[in-house]
Amino acid sequence: MQDRPQIKTALPKRRYQIGDHAATLLGEIESNDQRQYRFILALVPMGEQEPVLYVTSELAASDRRGEGAYDLRVVSEGLTDVVDTADRWESLDQFADQAVDLAQQILGLSNHQVIKLM
């Protein structure tokens, strides 16, 4: 996965079970790449080690800051795309709700219950 976040340190803020995937929402992130992350939701299939999908809230590029301070980005093996730019992606609750919803849609898990573990 080419645009995978290069996380050095982060603190887990929430954990979820969505079907056969574990999801961890990270905050207070330091990374080795050029992006300044506010939050990252990483989804890992059960029994696997590496995430197959990331949804990130990251500081928006200066040319998009008129739309909002943060980009909502989706990163997977075949997709890297900013899906929205808004100030609301600074909020843990708003990011968590949208990121989980996007992950369910992208991974075909919409019929599965989201269980908040932490």
N, C-alpha and C positions, 0 to 999 in steps of 0.2 A: 504494500500500500504506500504509494509515493508521498502523499501529503499528510501522513500520520503525524500527530503531535509528538514532539521529542521531549517528553516530560522528564525533568530531573527530580523535582519534588512536588508533592501535592497532598492535600488533606481530603480524605473522603468526607463528604457532607451527607450523602444519602446512598442507600443501596436498595435495589429492586430485584424482583424475580418477575420476568415477563416470558411466559411459556418456558421454552428450554434455553433461555438466555439469562445470564446474570448481568445486571446493569449497575455501574458505579458512577455517581456524580461527584466530581472532584472540584475543589476550590483551592484558593491560595497556591496557585500553580507557578512554578518556575520551570522554564523550558529552555532547550538548546536551539530552538528555531526562532525565526524572526517575528512570530506572532505573540501578542500580549493577551493571554487567555484570562478570562474572568471565571468561566466554568467549562468543564468538559464532562459529557456523559459518554462512557465507553461501554459497549455491549460485547460480551464474550459468550459464545455458545458453551453449554455445559460440557465439560470434559476437554475443553480447549484451553490454551494458554493466552492466545493473542486476540484482541478485539477485532471484530469484523466490521464495526461501525462506530464512528465518533460523531457526536453532535457537539459543537463548540459555541461558546459565546466569547468573542474576542474583539479587541479594540478595532473599530472600523478604520479603513484607509481614509486618509485626510480628504480625498475627493468625494467621499460618501458621508462625511460627518454631518452634513446638512439634513440628511435623512434620519440620523441617530448616531449615538456614540458607539454602539456595538453591532457587529455582524453576527448573525446566526448561520453557522456553516455546517454542512454535512460532508463527512469524509468516509468513503468506503473504497473497496477495491476498484470499482468502476465509476466512481462519482466523487467529485469534489466541487461543491457549489455553495455559494452564499445564497440562502433562501430568503433572508430578510435582513434589514438594517433598522434598528430602533433603539431607543433608550431603555426600553423595558427589559432587554436581555441582561441588564445589570442586576435585576432582581432574581434571587435564588428560586423563589416560588414560581415566578412567571417562566423563567428558563426551564425549570424542571418539568412543568406541565407540558410545554411545547416540545421539549426535547424527547420526552417519553412518547408523546403522540407521533412525532416524526419517525422515531425509531420503529414504533409499531407498524406504521404505514410502509416504510421502506423494507423492513424484514418480513412483512406479511404476517405480523403477529396481532393484528387488530382484534381478532376473536379471542385473544388470551387475556386473562385477568392480570392486572398489574398489582403485585404484592409489594408493599413498602416494607423493607426489612430493617431499615435504619433511617 
